[in-house]
Amino acid sequence: MDLEIAAVASSGGTSPGPFSIVFRHAETRRIEGINAAVPRIEDYVILKLFAATANLRRRAHDLADVQYAIEAFPEQGHRSLSVPAIRARLRDVYGVSGERLKELVVLFRQLRRASTA
């Protein structure tokens, strides 16, 4: 098993950064005898979408991770991993709006379509 541990990232300014949001909404799971904060699947997908648009060299890798998450959790496809659910979470929880919201939703929609085809 591979276990990646990330430091809790915080952000300056008036609004929390995406890692702070993910940590705040994380679920506690027991892994190999250790309690660990594990991101919700929709937050993991959102972080990967942010990463895919921020670093073009890693884009294919991050989008493959999103694709795998969609396929690994098919029961979430109509709930937390649906296009409307991801759009609402980006807007309401992460505070993304305008063209940035549209860009992320279009990217996610393409992946959802590919995984259900």
Phi, psi and omega per residue, in radians:
M1 nan 2.402 3.022
D2 -1.758 2.306 3.116
L3 -2.211 2.067 3.096
E4 -1.775 2.314 -3.135
I5 -2.033 2.206 -3.137
A6 -1.973 2.461 3.043
A7 -1.207 2.644 3.093
V8 -1.238 2.069 -3.134
A9 -1.634 2.368 3.064
S10 -2.100 2.951 -3.137
S11 -2.323 2.601 3.059
G12 -1.411 3.079 3.124
G13 1.601 -2.964 -3.029
T14 -1.541 -0.384 -3.125
S15 -2.049 2.567 -3.124
P16 -1.239 2.612 3.079
G17 -1.372 2.978 -3.073
P18 -1.074 -0.621 3.134
F19 -1.181 -0.636 3.085
S20 -1.113 -0.698 3.123
I21 -1.125 -0.801 -3.139
V22 -1.054 -0.786 -3.118
F23 -1.115 -0.707 -3.130
R24 -1.112 -0.564 -3.107
H25 -1.733 0.096 -3.091
A26 -1.158 2.721 3.069
E27 -1.817 2.537 3.097
T28 -1.561 2.222 3.109
R29 -2.250 2.595 3.087
R30 -1.632 2.056 -3.112
I31 -2.180 2.042 3.137
E32 0.905 0.703 3.087
G33 1.432 0.089 -3.120
I34 -2.082 2.312 3.024
N35 -1.349 2.234 -3.097
A36 -2.352 2.538 3.030
A37 -1.406 2.134 -3.092
V38 -2.063 2.258 -3.125
P39 -1.155 2.600 3.012
R40 -1.132 2.615 -3.048
I41 -1.040 -0.658 3.141
E42 -1.176 -0.593 3.100
D43 -1.251 -0.653 3.055
Y44 -1.025 -0.820 3.138
V45 -1.069 -0.759 -3.138
I46 -1.109 -0.753 3.087
L47 -1.063 -0.686 3.114
K48 -1.165 -0.633 3.073
L49 -1.151 -0.748 3.058
F50 -1.008 -0.814 -3.111
A51 -1.118 -0.696 -3.123
A52 -1.112 -0.573 3.138
T53 -1.521 -0.269 -3.101
A54 -1.592 -0.477 -3.038
N55 -2.364 1.766 -3.066
L56 -1.132 -0.492 3.118
R57 -1.187 -0.546 3.140
R58 -1.715 0.020 -3.027
R59 -0.960 -0.845 -3.099
A60 -1.073 -0.706 3.129
H61 -1.129 -0.816 -3.128
D62 -1.142 -0.677 3.117
L63 -1.219 -0.586 3.056
A64 -1.128 -0.656 3.081
D65 -1.106 -0.706 3.096
V66 -1.121 -0.793 3.137
Q67 -1.025 -0.770 3.122
Y68 -1.089 -0.734 3.135
A69 -1.086 -0.732 3.121
I70 -1.076 -0.779 -3.113
E71 -1.262 -0.564 -3.103
A72 -1.319 -0.369 -3.111
F73 -2.193 1.070 -3.077
P74 -1.068 -0.497 3.137
E75 -1.179 -0.311 3.120
Q76 -1.558 -0.134 -3.065
G77 -1.050 -0.496 -3.139
H78 -1.722 -0.073 -3.125
R79 -2.064 -1.764 -2.985
S80 -1.292 -0.307 3.105
L81 -1.908 0.391 3.046
S82 -1.455 2.793 3.105
V83 -1.037 -0.835 3.117
P84 -1.060 -0.662 -3.125
A85 -1.177 -0.750 3.123
I86 -1.155 -0.748 3.103
R87 -1.028 -0.829 -3.126
A88 -1.105 -0.733 -3.130
R89 -1.160 -0.736 3.078
L90 -1.020 -0.767 -3.096
R91 -1.288 -0.894 -2.970
D92 -1.450 -0.615 -3.071
V93 -1.704 -0.737 -3.088
Y94 -1.630 -0.188 3.100
G95 1.246 0.438 3.135
V96 -1.476 2.413 -3.140
S97 -2.578 3.104 3.040
G98 1.059 -2.480 -3.085
E99 -1.105 -0.602 3.129
R100 -1.100 -0.759 3.099
L101 -1.079 -0.800 -3.135
K102 -1.057 -0.768 -3.137
E103 -1.044 -0.808 -3.115
L104 -1.186 -0.688 -3.137
V105 -1.192 -0.717 3.105
V106 -1.059 -0.778 3.126
L107 -1.074 -0.812 3.129
F108 -1.130 -0.719 -3.140
R109 -1.036 -0.712 3.123
Q110 -1.091 -0.711 3.129
L111 -1.198 -0.727 3.116
R112 -1.058 -0.772 -3.115
R113 -1.101 -0.726 -3.135
A114 -1.145 -0.620 -3.082
S115 -1.351 -0.398 -3.130
T116 -1.718 -0.087 -3.129
A117 -1.361 nan nan
